[in-house]
């Protein structure tokens, strides 16, 4: 029997099924050790991780490609073209990125309208070249909507925080080409510009849209992606950005990159394929998207690895992308709801609010007439202004456009159309709108009063935070150390046990714990400060000797108190030593138990982040402590982590005031 070598990769499997051709490829590399403004777009994790768009230049009609993720063929993706057509490639990928940008501009609504001209503009195509692209873009849109994908135990869903363990058949999106004759009454204003002969109604498919709306995405600059002429460079950039997370260095097996992009995995030509990846690495370095790279050949090309190096500026850029996109998204009212979204207690009220928001954004002739009545009379003479107003109603809402129109009238501008576009996009009327809303604020009812009280509590909390900051700047280093000790005691009391893990957790979140402690006990310390100040003020009246005596007495009390603390601390140290001895005995007697793989899932609500971190430290005790500490620090910033730790796959997610998740499984 022939011995199978460690790096033997099976050749692509081709099955002749008559008019259709299925090509099977393995994406599994589990047997090989591996680490895993405006133009910003959210790209679904599945589209980054999986080869949904082929990079091959030799596509065949009716060719079905199946990518396997394990040798048992239980997990795979199958790309099925429509009869007589090809699977999506480079052009379709560029069109889809442009559509994601347009969806962002349309307030992330699942269904939105666009035109081929708008798609070409988003792709960065010069207007004089539009004519030559119309037919190609139409075909690409049809191919995107008609190609179906079969995901078997492979589709990631943020709704369930993991892989859907069943077969899912879906396409990426649905489109409907609409002419003026086919348009419904509510769609006819889309043809106000007589140059527009056809509009495209686009609906992103549910599974991909859910990930984009939730947390199953990464943020990229669409202009940057579309500026990359080489699709391999684009795929490599997106993939290594996902793999590295915030690390400054990653090492990835060449075969992993080849399979994920995907490229030809012919063993005899693998050296040539690696040179193709190297060319893309050079382009990324030239564009300053990586700091550097290196290729480690090892004994054979099949065993080779790529090293990628990054610097702090790459993390800063990635973080700024995330926050810019999140701020933009948080400012939108997304009307997307499903069973996975927690509704307010009164579901009917929520539905009515969503319905009212939707109605406010439907442009009608009545709304247009009302806006024109507000604007200066010469606005009626502008033939292109109605389209600007209706587009504005769709994007910003009718009530907002009314207030902006009032602002324009007050400003007495000459170019009404241009001024309205600028006022909407740049927020020129924001101060006027805020003042107007303030002057017309309704009377407060009981519900509003509750909300106001909540706001007052929040304001008080913020005020306390400022007081704490001021207090910490006034006190001495010795006083700070004393407060830290007291905060530590309070923290241990809350934990109910004191040990190595608790000390590590306190050190990791010391500033937060001390501030929380001061938030509860600030009054006590400010009273002590007032007493000190009163002693100083009374020194002009009270005899100096009496003051000194009082201070000496106070100092003596403090010294006695410190001595008592030191005695207690010595006792605690003695107890700790005893605990360590007992623990070592237990560890010796249960050494065989330590080899049992962890398989843990915890779902519960935590009062604060430090308690969540404490549980993680407790559960991961015995693992590489440096790596555990890195994860703990990272969680303080991102609130989410998924990755490998030793022989464990770890998923951690902290949700303030909601159910948090700790999920640990042994690697297969």
C-alpha positions as a printed Julia matrix, in Angstrom:
668×3 Matrix{Float64}:
   0.0    0.0     0.0
   1.41   3.4    -1.03
   2.0    5.75    1.88
   0.19   9.1     1.45
   2.58  12.0     2.02
   1.63  14.81    4.34
   1.36  17.42    1.57
  -0.25  15.28   -1.14
  -3.15  17.4    -2.41
  -5.77  15.63   -4.56
  -6.19  16.94   -8.09
  -9.39  18.77   -9.05
 -12.12  16.25   -9.79
 -13.93  16.63  -13.12
 -17.15  14.68  -13.71
 -18.7   14.53  -17.2
 -22.47  14.91  -16.81
 -23.4   15.61  -20.41
 -24.07  19.25  -21.21
 -22.93  20.42  -17.75
 -19.48  20.05  -16.23
 -18.81  19.95  -12.47
 -15.29  20.78  -11.26
 -14.56  19.81   -7.65
 -11.83  21.52   -5.66
 -10.68  20.98   -2.07
 -10.3   24.1     0.07
  -9.44  22.06    3.17
  -5.95  22.64    4.58
  -6.71  21.33    8.06
  -3.95  18.75    7.79
  -1.42  21.56    7.37
  -0.63  23.9    10.27
  -1.8   27.5     9.54
  -2.67  30.8    11.23
  -5.56  32.04   10.32
 -15.97  59.09    3.78
 -17.95  57.64    1.59
 -16.43  54.92   -0.46
 -16.34  52.51    2.52
 -18.4   49.36    1.96
 -19.35  46.4     4.12
 -18.37  43.1     2.53
 -19.92  39.89    3.81
 -17.46  37.5     5.51
 -18.46  34.67    3.14
 -17.43  36.75    0.12
 -13.99  37.43    1.59
 -13.37  33.92    2.83
 -14.78  31.92   -0.07
 -14.11  31.98   -3.85
 -17.59  33.11   -4.95
 -16.05  34.91   -7.95
 -13.61  32.89  -10.06
 -10.22  34.37  -11.01
  -9.77  31.91  -13.88
  -9.45  33.36  -17.39
 -10.41  30.02  -18.97
 -14.01  29.68  -17.82
 -16.28  27.19  -19.56
 -20.01  27.38  -20.19
 -22.16  25.14  -17.94
 -19.14  24.47  -15.7
 -20.18  23.87  -12.08
 -17.39  24.21   -9.51
 -17.57  22.53   -6.13
 -15.13  23.59   -3.38
 -14.71  21.09   -0.51
 -13.64  22.03    3.02
 -12.91  18.55    4.33
 -11.91  15.16    2.96
 -15.24  13.58    3.85
 -16.94  16.05    1.46
 -19.5   16.92    4.15
 -18.78  20.67    3.89
 -18.61  22.42    0.54
 -19.71  25.32   -1.69
 -21.04  24.68   -5.18
 -21.28  27.47   -7.77
 -24.01  26.75  -10.35
 -24.19  28.96  -13.48
 -27.43  29.37  -15.38
 -27.82  27.09  -18.42
 -25.5   28.1   -21.25
 -23.6   30.67  -19.16
 -20.41  31.04  -17.09
 -19.95  31.4   -13.33
 -19.31  35.0   -12.06
 -15.78  36.33  -12.49
 -13.74  39.54  -12.33
 -16.33  41.88  -13.91
 -19.17  40.56  -11.74
 -17.07  41.07   -8.61
 -16.39  44.71   -9.56
 -20.08  45.29  -10.31
 -21.06  43.79   -6.96
 -18.6   46.02   -5.04
 -20.08  49.05   -6.85
 -23.61  47.89   -5.87
 -22.55  47.63   -2.2
 -21.41  51.26   -2.37
 -24.72  52.3    -3.95
 -26.63  50.37   -1.26
 -24.66  52.31    1.38
 -25.61  55.59   -0.32
 -29.26  54.43   -0.35
 -29.22  54.1     3.48
 -28.57  50.33    3.5
 -32.09  49.43    2.41
 -32.23  45.81    1.26
 -34.12  46.78   -1.91
 -32.97  49.86   -3.81
 -33.09  51.37   -7.31
 -30.13  52.24   -9.5
 -29.11  52.65  -13.14
 -26.26  51.27  -15.23
 -24.81  54.8   -15.4
 -24.75  54.98  -11.59
 -23.05  51.57  -11.41
 -20.4   52.66  -13.94
 -19.79  55.88  -11.98
 -19.33  53.87   -8.75
 -16.91  51.57  -10.6
 -14.8   54.62  -11.53
 -15.44  54.33  -15.28
 -15.05  57.62  -17.21
 -18.35  58.93  -18.58
 -17.08  59.07  -22.15
 -16.54  55.28  -21.97
 -20.05  54.45  -20.68
 -21.46  53.46  -24.07
 -19.08  50.54  -24.52
 -19.94  49.11  -21.09
 -23.77  49.13  -21.04
 -24.17  45.67  -22.6
 -21.43  44.1   -20.47
 -22.85  45.48  -17.21
 -26.36  44.24  -18.11
 -24.98  40.72  -18.68
 -22.98  40.89  -15.44
 -26.11  41.87  -13.46
 -28.1   38.99  -14.99
 -25.24  36.56  -14.22
 -25.08  37.78  -10.6
 -28.81  37.26  -10.12
 -29.09  33.92  -11.95
 -26.01  32.11  -10.58
 -26.99  29.99   -7.59
 -24.75  28.9    -4.73
 -25.16  25.72   -2.69
 -23.64  25.97    0.8
 -23.44  22.66    2.7
 -22.29  23.11    6.31
 -20.27  26.15    5.18
 -22.35  29.37    5.13
 -21.42  31.73    7.98
 -24.36  33.52    9.61
 -23.91  36.23   12.22
 -27.54  35.72   13.23
 -26.61  32.35   14.78
 -22.95  33.36   15.38
 -21.56  30.48   13.37
 -21.83  28.14   10.39
 -25.33  27.04    9.33
 -25.22  23.25    9.67
 -27.48  22.42    6.76
 -27.69  22.86    3.01
 -28.54  26.4     1.84
 -29.36  27.22   -1.78
 -29.26  30.92   -2.6
 -28.16  33.51   -5.11
 -26.26  36.7    -4.26
 -29.01  39.08   -5.32
 -32.16  39.54   -7.38
 -32.67  42.2   -10.05
 -35.63  43.53  -11.98
 -35.08  45.72  -15.06
 -37.91  48.3   -15.23
 -38.83  50.54  -18.17
 -41.18  53.53  -17.9
 -44.06  51.44  -19.28
 -43.48  48.7   -16.7
 -43.04  51.11  -13.77
 -45.61  51.22  -10.98
 -47.09  54.57   -9.96
 -44.61  55.01   -7.08
 -41.67  54.25   -9.44
 -42.54  56.69  -12.23
 -40.72  59.63  -10.63
 -37.49  57.64  -11.17
 -37.86  58.53  -14.86
 -38.14  62.33  -14.35
 -34.83  62.64  -16.17
 -35.92  61.74  -19.72
 -32.45  60.37  -20.49
 -33.19  57.43  -18.18
 -34.83  54.64  -20.21
 -34.45  51.84  -17.67
 -33.92  51.53  -13.91
 -32.75  48.45  -12.0
 -34.46  47.26   -8.83
 -31.85  45.4    -6.75
 -32.49  43.14   -3.74
 -29.51  41.65   -1.89
 -30.28  38.08   -0.83
 -31.26  37.52    2.79
 -28.22  35.57    4.03
 -25.69  38.09    2.68
 -27.78  41.13    3.66
 -28.16  39.87    7.26
 -24.37  39.65    7.63
 -23.89  43.15    6.18
 -26.47  44.66    8.56
 -25.19  42.72   11.57
 -21.55  42.01   12.44
 -20.75  39.43    9.77
 -18.72  41.8     7.6
 -15.43  43.67    7.2
 -15.12  47.27    6.0
 -13.09  48.1     2.9
 -12.61  51.18    0.73
 -14.53  50.42   -2.48
 -12.48  52.94   -4.5
  -9.29  51.23   -3.38
 -10.62  47.76   -4.27
 -11.87  48.88   -7.69
  -8.58  50.65   -8.44
  -6.81  47.26   -8.3
  -6.65  46.05  -11.89
  -5.5   42.61  -10.82
  -8.35  40.56   -9.22
  -5.79  38.32   -7.49
  -4.29  41.35   -5.72
  -7.78  42.39   -4.6
  -8.63  38.91   -3.29
  -5.25  38.6    -1.53
  -5.64  42.01    0.14
  -9.13  41.24    1.46
  -8.14  37.76    2.63
  -4.96  38.66    4.56
  -6.76  41.6     6.18
  -9.34  39.16    7.53
  -6.74  36.57    8.6
  -4.51  39.01   10.46
  -7.25  40.89   12.37
  -4.99  43.44   14.17
  -1.74  41.48   14.2
   1.41  43.08   12.77
   2.69  39.76   11.43
   1.1   36.64   10.02
   2.45  33.52    8.37
   0.18  31.71    5.88
   0.77  28.54    3.93
   1.02  29.17    0.19
  -1.43  26.34   -0.51
  -3.97  28.06    1.76
  -3.78  31.28   -0.27
  -3.88  29.36   -3.56
  -7.08  27.55   -2.56
  -8.84  30.59   -1.08
  -8.18  33.07   -3.92
  -8.48  30.51   -5.83
  -5.63  29.79   -8.28
  -4.39  26.72  -10.11
  -3.27  24.09   -7.6
  -1.46  21.86  -10.09
   1.42  20.37   -8.08
   3.8   20.46  -11.07
   3.14  24.19  -11.64
   2.83  25.35   -8.05
   6.09  27.32   -8.23
   4.64  29.38  -11.08
   1.42  29.96   -9.1
   3.43  31.21   -6.11
   5.16  33.73   -8.41
   1.7   35.03   -9.38
   0.93  35.61   -5.67
   4.36  37.23   -5.2
   3.56  39.71   -7.97
   0.39  40.69   -6.09
   2.44  41.03   -2.88
   4.74  43.47   -4.69
   1.71  45.5    -5.81
   0.32  45.61   -2.24
   3.7   46.75   -0.93
   3.92  49.43   -3.62
   0.43  50.66   -2.6
   1.59  50.69    1.09
  -1.13  48.18    2.0
   1.47  45.9     3.58
   4.79  46.89    5.12
   6.67  43.92    3.67
   6.45  40.22    2.81
   8.72  37.2     2.55
   8.49  33.72    1.0
   9.8   30.71    2.91
  10.26  27.78    0.52
  11.02  25.07    3.14
  11.88  21.73    1.48
   9.28  21.93   -1.34
   7.12  24.63   -2.92
   4.02  22.78   -1.69
   5.26  23.34    1.87
   6.16  27.0     1.31
   4.78  29.85    3.39
   4.17  33.57    2.96
   5.03  36.01    5.75
   3.24  39.37    5.84
   4.36  42.37    7.88
   2.26  45.38    8.89
   2.79  48.5    10.99
   0.68  50.61   13.34
  -0.59  52.82   10.52
  -2.33  49.8     8.94
  -4.22  49.13   12.17
  -5.1   52.82   12.54
  -6.47  52.89    8.98
  -8.44  49.68    9.53
  -9.87  51.04   12.78
 -10.79  54.37   11.19
 -12.62  52.47    8.4
 -14.59  50.56   11.03
 -15.56  53.6    13.1
 -16.35  55.84   10.09
 -18.64  53.16    8.7
 -20.23  52.49   12.1
 -20.9   56.19   12.72
 -22.52  56.46    9.29
 -24.59  53.33    9.9
 -25.64  54.38   13.42
 -27.01  57.64   12.03
 -29.4   55.75    9.75
 -32.75  54.28   10.76
 -32.67  50.77    9.36
 -36.16  49.34    8.97
 -34.88  45.78    8.61
 -36.31  43.54   11.36
 -36.65  39.82   11.74
 -36.96  37.16   14.4
 -33.31  37.66   15.29
 -33.79  41.28   16.35
 -35.08  42.11   19.84
 -38.13  44.33   19.53
 -39.25  46.78   22.21
 -41.89  45.5    24.66
 -44.65  47.03   22.58
 -44.23  45.36   19.19
 -47.13  47.34   17.7
 -45.49  50.66   18.6
 -42.26  49.5    16.98
 -44.13  48.47   13.83
 -45.93  51.81   13.72
 -42.62  53.67   14.1
 -41.11  51.72   11.21
 -44.24  52.25    9.13
 -44.19  56.0     9.82
 -40.5   56.16    8.85
 -41.25  54.34    5.59
 -44.21  56.58    4.73
 -42.11  59.7     5.44
 -39.65  58.56    2.75
 -42.14  57.91   -0.04
 -42.15  60.88   -2.44
 -45.6   61.87   -3.72
 -46.85  64.75   -5.85
 -48.64  66.16   -2.79
 -45.38  66.25   -0.83
 -43.58  67.81   -3.81
 -46.26  70.52   -4.04
 -45.93  71.28   -0.31
 -42.16  71.69   -0.61
 -42.5   73.96   -3.67
 -44.92  76.17   -1.71
 -42.25  76.7     0.96
 -39.41  77.49   -1.49
 -39.15  80.85   -3.32
 -41.61  81.16   -6.23
 -38.89  80.85   -8.9
 -38.33  77.23   -7.74
 -41.34  76.2    -9.87
 -39.47  77.27  -12.99
 -36.64  74.78  -12.41
 -37.42  71.57  -14.33
 -34.75  69.43  -12.62
 -35.58  70.54   -9.06
 -38.53  68.1    -8.54
 -36.16  65.12   -8.99
 -33.73  66.58   -6.4
 -36.63  67.06   -3.95
 -37.99  63.52   -4.46
 -34.53  61.96   -4.15
 -34.07  64.0    -0.97
 -37.37  62.73    0.45
 -36.26  59.13   -0.22
 -32.9   59.63    1.49
 -33.64  62.11    4.3
 -37.43  62.02    4.79
 -40.18  64.51    3.99
 -40.08  66.37    7.34
 -36.32  66.95    7.02
 -36.69  68.31    3.45
 -39.44  70.69    4.66
 -37.12  72.2     7.27
 -34.23  72.44    4.79
 -36.57  74.23    2.35
 -37.51  76.74    5.06
 -33.82  77.33    5.7
 -33.19  77.94    1.96
 -36.01  80.48    1.85
 -34.53  82.35    4.84
 -31.1   82.43    3.13
 -32.59  84.06   -0.02
 -30.28  82.14   -2.36
 -30.19  82.6    -6.15
 -29.3   79.03   -7.25
 -31.96  77.02   -5.38
 -31.25  73.55   -6.84
 -27.48  73.66   -6.27
 -27.92  75.13   -2.78
 -30.41  72.41   -1.79
 -28.04  69.63   -2.91
 -25.17  71.16   -0.91
 -27.34  71.89    2.14
 -28.52  68.26    2.26
 -25.15  66.59    1.66
 -23.1   68.91    3.9
 -25.67  69.55    6.64
 -25.72  73.34    6.3
 -29.23  73.54    7.81
 -28.52  71.44   10.92
 -28.37  74.39   13.37
 -31.6   75.85   11.97
 -33.35  72.44   12.2
 -32.22  71.85   15.79
 -33.42  75.29   16.87
 -36.73  74.78   15.05
 -37.32  71.43   16.73
 -36.43  72.92   20.11
 -38.96  75.75   19.69
 -41.72  73.38   18.61
 -41.02  70.66   21.2
 -44.3   69.04   22.45
 -45.43  69.02   26.07
 -43.88  66.33   28.18
 -46.08  63.32   28.98
 -45.38  60.56   31.51
 -43.43  58.41   29.05
 -41.31  61.37   27.98
 -40.79  62.22   31.64
 -39.37  58.74   32.24
 -37.01  59.21   29.3
 -36.01  62.65   30.61
 -35.28  61.16   34.03
 -33.18  58.51   32.31
 -31.28  61.26   30.47
 -30.78  63.08   33.79
 -29.38  59.88   35.32
 -27.03  59.48   32.35
 -25.99  63.14   32.71
 -25.37  62.6    36.43
 -23.31  59.55   35.6
 -21.22  61.63   33.17
 -20.91  64.37   35.78
 -19.7   61.81   38.35
 -17.15  60.62   35.79
 -15.8   64.17   35.45
 -15.74  64.58   39.24
 -13.77  61.34   39.58
 -11.25  62.51   36.96
 -10.81  65.84   38.79
 -10.5   64.06   42.14
  -7.76  61.74   40.81
  -5.74  64.71   39.54
  -5.85  66.39   43.01
  -4.77  63.54   45.26
  -1.23  62.34   45.96
   0.39  59.14   44.68
   0.17  57.6    48.17
  -3.55  58.36   48.34
  -4.06  56.81   44.91
  -2.28  53.64   46.03
  -4.45  53.5    49.14
  -7.63  53.84   47.07
  -6.41  51.13   44.69
  -5.92  48.77   47.65
  -9.42  49.5    48.92
 -10.86  49.06   45.43
  -9.04  45.72   45.19
 -10.56  44.56   48.5
 -14.0   45.6    47.33
 -13.44  43.77   44.03
 -12.35  40.55   45.81
 -15.4   40.81   48.08
 -17.6   41.04   45.0
 -15.84  38.06   43.38
 -16.19  35.96   46.52
 -12.73  34.43   46.09
  -9.16  35.67   45.8
  -6.6   33.96   43.65
  -4.13  34.33   40.8
  -6.9   34.75   38.25
  -8.63  37.48   40.24
  -5.37  39.4    40.62
  -4.71  39.18   36.88
  -8.23  40.34   36.09
  -7.88  43.28   38.5
  -4.54  44.28   36.95
  -5.97  44.08   33.42
  -8.95  46.32   34.27
  -7.56  48.31   37.23
  -8.48  51.8    35.99
 -12.07  50.8    35.29
 -12.5   48.97   38.63
 -11.01  51.89   40.62
 -13.32  54.38   38.88
 -16.32  52.14   39.51
 -15.31  51.93   43.17
 -14.94  55.72   43.4
 -18.31  56.15   41.67
 -19.86  54.41   44.69
 -17.63  55.93   47.38
 -16.63  59.35   46.04
 -18.67  61.15   48.69
 -16.63  59.55   51.49
 -13.35  60.74   49.97
 -14.59  64.24   49.15
 -15.74  64.59   52.8
 -12.2   63.65   53.89
 -10.84  66.26   51.47
 -13.25  68.88   52.88
 -12.03  68.05   56.39
  -8.43  68.58   55.31
  -9.36  71.91   53.73
 -11.25  72.99   56.84
  -8.19  72.21   58.96
  -6.13  74.49   56.7
  -8.76  77.27   56.83
  -9.09  77.09   60.6
  -5.31  77.29   61.08
  -5.54  81.09   61.21
  -7.85  80.86   64.25
  -6.8   77.67   66.04
  -3.53  77.57   67.83
  -0.75  76.13   65.68
   0.19  73.59   68.36
  -3.36  72.23   68.49
  -3.41  71.85   64.73
  -0.07  70.02   64.84
  -1.33  67.76   67.61
  -4.45  66.97   65.62
  -2.41  66.24   62.52
   0.01  64.05   64.52
  -2.93  62.17   66.04
  -4.41  61.68   62.57
  -1.02  60.54   61.27
  -0.68  58.08   64.15
  -4.13  56.69   63.36
  -3.17  56.35   59.72
   0.11  54.61   60.64
  -1.78  52.22   62.91
  -4.27  51.6    60.13
  -1.42  50.9    57.68
   0.19  48.51   60.17
  -3.11  46.68   60.53
  -3.38  46.43   56.75
   0.19  45.07   56.54
  -0.63  42.41   59.17
  -3.77  41.46   57.23
  -1.78  41.33   54.0
   0.81  39.03   55.62
  -2.03  36.73   56.71
  -3.44  36.81   53.19
   0.01  35.9    51.77
   0.22  32.98   54.22
  -3.24  31.79   53.13
  -2.21  32.18   49.48
   0.9   30.02   50.01
  -1.26  27.36   51.66
  -3.74  27.53   48.81
  -0.92  27.09   46.27
   0.34  24.0    48.12
  -3.17  22.52   48.23
  -3.64  23.36   44.57
  -0.35  21.68   43.59
  -1.43  18.52   45.47
  -4.77  18.56   43.66
  -3.01  19.11   40.33
  -0.71  16.14   40.94
  -3.68  13.9    41.84
  -5.68  15.05   38.83
  -2.9   15.25   36.22
  -4.76  12.81   33.97
  -7.89  15.03   34.07
  -5.9   18.0    32.67
  -5.57  16.2    29.36
  -9.34  16.24   28.76
 -10.15  18.67   25.92
 -12.29  21.66   26.85
 -15.73  21.78   25.28
 -17.54  24.67   26.97
 -20.4   27.0    26.07
 -21.48  29.74   28.5
 -24.3   32.19   27.83
 -25.14  34.68   30.56
 -25.53  38.37   31.37
 -22.56  40.07   33.08
 -22.74  43.2    35.23
 -19.55  44.53   33.72
 -16.72  43.69   31.35
 -14.3   42.74   34.13
 -16.6   39.96   35.39
 -16.78  38.6    31.82
 -12.97  38.7    31.57
 -12.73  36.98   34.95
 -14.79  34.02   33.74
 -12.62  33.78   30.6
  -9.42  33.73   32.67
 -10.94  31.07   34.91
 -12.04  28.85   32.01
  -8.77  29.28   30.07
  -6.53  28.64   33.1
  -3.67  26.41   32.07
  -3.45  27.77   28.52
  -0.63  30.02   27.25
  -1.0   32.94   29.66
   0.58  35.5    27.29
  -1.89  34.64   24.55
  -4.8   34.68   27.04
  -3.73  38.15   28.22
  -3.61  39.39   24.6
  -7.17  38.13   24.07
  -8.33  39.8    27.32
  -6.81  43.16   26.26
  -8.3   42.84   22.78
 -11.77  42.12   24.21
 -11.62  45.4    26.14
 -11.51  47.21   22.75
 -13.46  45.05   20.28
 -15.89  43.17   22.6
 -15.52  40.19   20.19
 -12.87  37.57   19.49
 -12.8   34.44   17.35
  -9.65  32.45   16.76
  -7.4   29.6    17.82
  -5.65  29.19   21.19
  -3.4   26.18   21.36
  -5.61  23.23   20.38
  -8.81  25.17   21.06
 -11.17  27.18   18.84
 -12.38  30.15   20.91
 -15.39  32.44   20.32
 -15.94  35.28   22.81
 -18.58  38.02   22.53
 -19.44  40.62   25.19
 -22.8   42.41   24.95
 -23.38  45.04   27.63
 -26.66  44.43   29.53
 -27.39  41.52   27.17
 -26.44  37.86   26.99
 -22.72  37.34   26.39
 -21.09  34.23   24.92
 -18.06  32.09   25.79
 -17.71  29.14   23.4
 -14.66  26.87   23.45
 -14.25  23.73   21.35
 -11.27  21.47   20.69
  -9.85  21.75   17.17
 -10.81  18.84   14.96
